[in-house]
Structure formats: structure tokens, C-alpha cells
Amino acid sequence: LIQTLFAAGLDQDLPLPEGAMRAMDDAGGIDAGEAAVEECARYMREQGLLPGYSTQLRAYLGELEQRLFSAGLHVLGEKPSRDTMRSYLEAYFQDGDWKQENKGSTDGDVE
């Protein structure tokens, strides 16, 4: 689970509990390979953190699933229109973080 989490980059969106990261770092960090990942997993099991983290991960993946786009990001060779790009960004960033004050990040040229 933890190796897959890091391989998919999900650790950036849903960081492991600090103690688990500390255990991994003490074992050489993610670059140290399987031994460090196993140490992290052992810590999470011993501390009872794995069920709670798995629940958070399931909820996060469910949220991502709900934000899936109904169409592809673009058709090969064609730029997405401003409205299409805006709808993608609104679907992905439902909280509006991508907007810049009164100007959306798609108010410029779409390249």
C-alpha cells in the first residue's frame, strides 16, 4: 500500500502521519527502498494508524473519482476552448483555489 501510495504521488495529497514519515526517514527514506517502506508500515500497524489512514485514503480516492472529467482533456491536435478549460478546472478544483481574485486562470489565451 505505501509503496503504491508513493509511486502514485498520493503522499503529496494525503501525507502519511508524521510518526510514520519519521520511521521511514530513520530507515533511510523512500529512496532506501523496501526496508524503509516496511519500517513505515510496521510503525503504522503498531501505532494503530493504518486503519484510519486507509479510511482517509479511501475517502480521498472517492473524492477524486467524483471529480473525473466526462470528456478527455483535449482532442489530439486541438486546443481546448476557454469554456472547456474553465469547466475542467472548476471540476478539479471545486473549492475555487485556481481562481486569482476576480480573474480566473483561464481568462488569458489557451495555449
Long-range contacts (C-beta under 8 A, 24 or more apart in sequence): 1-41, 1-54, 2-37, 2-40, 2-41, 2-44, 3-34, 3-37, 5-57, 6-30, 6-37, 10-57, 10-60, 13-60, 14-56, 14-57, 14-60, 16-40, 16-44, 16-53, 17-44, 17-47, 17-49, 17-53, 19-43, 19-47, 19-49, 20-44, 20-47, 20-49, 20-53, 67-91, 67-92, 67-94, 79-110, 79-111, 80-110, 81-110, 82-106, 82-107, 82-110, 85-110
